[in-house]
């Protein structure tokens, strides 16, 4: 059946011609994310440092609820939040113009920017291991984007696909709840980073789902449920991020968010949303290899970053 340009737009979105603009918007979103992460991290570390002032050491550890709420009065933290909000807006605009598996991985650029910003602010010299880890993250994600941009397709999102996304998110939340009550007090930076990355991967997916359903003129109760789930995932993910800032350097946090987030989102985009149905076997293998390279980079960064080797003192008043 012949479908006119206007009908195709209504069902699938702007199409291939808008991908260049979508990638440009995603790059700008990554820049905003990098600056937002640096400002928020500085505010969180300053707060942690006040707690351990008598010890004369930089505190690393989870924030108490009182400490978390006190950040709302910090201009630096609010500035970071404003940059984050700008980044989210730009990312949503990008997601409205191209498939999820094309847009979401572009955020890896934020890792390079954040690493340079944080090294300058903290006067930390990045060692070879850190540079190698950042390079692996960036190269792995860049390879993924290059392959995805050539095979990604917009698809019609039916109710069954939405139920699958919500079902997987529900299972993830159950796992996180169990981990919170069993291992929460002993969590390290990488644990919070992984949690935030997974949740933000669902945030991106749910945002794309809602946008796509609007294109399809199919905004009903199930789409509204996706919007509610998106808000919940953002809230919990933000809490994880703030604790990750308190437990480790911002480039480790961004590494997790810009690698784990897109890997989760892209996995859902491929398996559930069907955005890579035209991908050949070599491309699928390439997806897997590039993802492995990026994940190795995150794990390596969590072990070799110079800030993580400094003497630390856990903050008082755990959550």
N, C-alpha and C positions, 0 to 999 in steps of 0.2 A: 504494500500500500504506500502510495506517495504521501510524504509528510512535508508540508511547507516549512519555510524558515521560521515563521512565527510560531507554528505548532511545535517545532523541534525545540525552540527556545523555552516554551512553556513546560515541556516535558523534561528536558535534560539540562537546561541552563545555557550560558553563552556559547559554549563549544570550544573547539581547538584554537580558534583565532585569538581568544582571550588569555591563553596560557602564558604568553610572554608578560602581559600586564599582571597576571596573578603571581608569577614568580617575582616580579619587581616589587609588588606589594608585600610579599612574604619576606623579601630581603629587608625592606624597611621595618617590618614587624620584628625581625631578628635584631636589628640595631636598637630599637626601642626596648626590647626584652633585655638586651645586654646592659644598657644603662640602668634600667629598672632594677635588675638583679644586683648591680654594684651598689646602688644607693640603698636598697633594702638590706643588703648584707652588711654594709657599713653601720647602719642603724642598729641592727641586731647584735653585731659584734660589740658596738659601743655599750649597749645595754648589758651584755654578758660581762664585759670588762668591769662595769660598775659593781656587779655582784662580787667579783673576785679582786676588787681593788686592793684589799689588804694583803693578798697573796702576791700581788705584783705580776700576775701571769694572765694571759689571754684565756678567757673561759671558753670551753667548747662543751656543748651538751644540750639536751632538750630544754626548751623554755617552759616556765610555769605559765599558767593561765594569766596570772597577774602581770607578769613580764610581757606576755603577748599583747594584752590589751593596752599596756602602757605605751606600746609602739605607736598607737593611734595619735599620740600627741607629738610625735617626733617629725619635724619638717623634712628631714632627710628620708625617712621611711615613707612619708606621704608623697614626696617627689618621686620616689621609686615606684610607688603604687600608680601614680599618674602615668609614668612611662609604660608600666605594665598594661594599664588600661588602653593606652594608645596602641601598644603592640597587639593586644587582643582585637581591637577594632580593625586594624590593618589585616590581621590574619583572617578575620571573618570575611572581610571584603575579598581577600584572595581565595578563600574557600568557595565563595559564591561564583567565582569565575573559572575554576578548574577542578579536576578530580582531587579527592583527598590525598591520594598516594603521590601526587605531583607536588602539592603545596606544602604539606606538613614537614617533610624532611629538610626543606630549605632553611629552616630555623637553625640548623647546625652552624651557620655563619656566626650566630651569637656567641658560640663557644670561643672562637678566635678573638672576637672583640672583648669579651669578658675577661679572658686570660690576660690580654695586654693591659686592660684597665686596672684589674686587680693587682697585677705585678707593679704597676706604676704607683698605685695608691698605697700599697703596703711595703713598697720598696723591696719586693721579693724577686730574687733572680730565679727565673725558671730553669730548672736543671734539664739535662738531656732526656731523662725519662719522661718528664712532664711534656716536653716539646714533642717527643715521639708519640705519647698518648693522645695529645691534642690532634696531631697529624693523622693518626689512625681513625679517630672519631670523624674528622672532617672528610678525609678521603673516602671512608666507607659510606657516609651519607651522600657525598657528592656523586659517587658512582651509582648509588641507588636512585637518586633524582634523575640522573642522565638516562637510566634505563626506563624508569617509570614514565617519564614524559613522552616516550615514544609508543607506549602500549596502553596507557590508561584510557579508560572510557567512562563517560557518565552513564549511569544506569537508572532505570525506574525503581524507586524504593517502595515495595509493597509492604503490607502489614506484617507478613511473616518475617521479613528481614528486620523490621523494627523490633519485633518481639525477641528475635535472636540477640540483637545488640543489647537490649535491656536485660535479657536473661543472663548473658555473660557478665555484664556490669554488676548485677545482683550477686552473682557468685563471688566476684572479686571483692565486693564490699563485705560479704560474710567472712572471707579469709582475712581481710584487713582487720575486722572487728576482733576476731579470735587472736590475731597476732598482737593487737593493741593491748588486750587484757593479759596476755601471757609474756610478751617480750618487749613491750613498749618502753619500759624503764631502762632497758639495756641497749636500746637501738643506737646504731652509729650513723654517721652521715650518709653512707652508701645506702643504708636501709631506708632512710627518709627519702633519699633521692629516687630510689626505685619505686617506692610507693607513690610519690608525686608524679613521676614519669608515667606510670601505668594509668593513674587517674586522669592526668591531662591528655593522655592518648584517647581516653573515652570522651573527654570534653570536646576535643577536636572532631571526633567521630559524630557525637551527638549534635554538635553545631552544624556539621555538614548535612546530617540527616534532616534537621529542621529546615535548613536553607533549601535542600532539595525538594522537600515536601511542599514548601511554599511555591517553588517553581512549578510543581505539579498541581497546584491549586487544591491540595489535599491536606489542609491543616485541620485536624480533628482531635479527638480526645487522646489517641495514641501518640500523636505528634506532641501534644501538650505534655503528656507524661514524659516524653524524651526531653522536653525543655526543663521540666522540674528536676529530672535526673541530672541534667547538665549543670544546673545551679548547685545541686548537692555535691557533685563531683568537683566543681570549682572550689567550693567551700572547704571540703576535706583536703583537696590537693594543696590549697593555699596554706593550710595549717601544717601540712607535711613540709612544704617549702620553707616556711619560717623556721621550723626546727632544724631543717637541713642547713640553713644559713648559720644557725647557732652551733652546729656540729662540725662544719667544714667550710672550705673556701668557696667563693661564689662560682669559680670556673668548674669545680666538681659538680655543683648543683646544676649549672647550665649544661654541663656535659651529659648528665643524666636526663635532663628534660629534653634536650635536643637530639638524643639518641633513643632513649627508651620510649619517650612520648611518640615520635613518629613510627617506631617499630611496632608499637601496639596499635596505633591508628591505621597504619598501612596493612598490618595483618588482618584487621577487621575489614578494611577496604577491599582486600583481595578475597578473603575467605567468605565473608558474609555479604558485603555490598556488591561483590562481583565486578570491581573496577579494573581487573586485569585479566579478563577472560580471553583476550587476544594474545596474551604473552606466550611465547614459545618456551620449550623446556630449557634451552640455554639461558634465556632471560630469567626464568624462575630460579635456576641454579645461581645466576649472578646476583639476584636479590638476596638469596641466602648467604652467599659468601661475603657480600658487602655488609650485610647486617652483622655477621660474625666479627668482621674486622672492626666495625664501630663499637660493638659491645666490649671487645678486648681492650679497646682504647679507654673506655669508661672504667673498667676494672683496674687497668694499669694506672690510670690517673688517681684512683682512690688509694693506691698503695705508694706512689712515688712523689706526690705533690709536696713541695718543701714546707708548706704551711702545716701539713698534717704531722710533720715530724717534730714540731715545736713542743715544749712542755705545756701541758694543758691542765686545767682544773675544771671538773664538771660543775655546772651551775647548781645553785641551791634551789630547792622547791621544784622537783620534777612534776610533770603533768600526771 
